[in-house]
């Protein structure tokens, strides 16, 4: 995706999905969709600032962290939120057992 507007549209779609499934108690699906919303929003900012597309999860996280560090208009906690959201996505996708389930909190 090389259009920041398309990235933001995808982010909104993922956020809407997260909001819809959390209501019915599908917390893992909500966490996964919320991460994708943050991921696509970060991609939009990367495109706007660099005119480049980060192609991997790690690339988006590291490039967004670099931009956020130097961008006074971005809240400092956004880069760490993206990293925490990735951990939520990982738990939703791969974790097994009661102790590692994704909760509503």
ABEGO torsion letter per residue (X at the ends): XABAAAAAAAAAAAAAAAAAAAAAGBAAAAAAAAAAAAAAAAAAAAAAAAGBBBABAAAAAAAAAAAAAABAABBAAAAAAAAAAAAAAAAAAABBEAAABBBAX
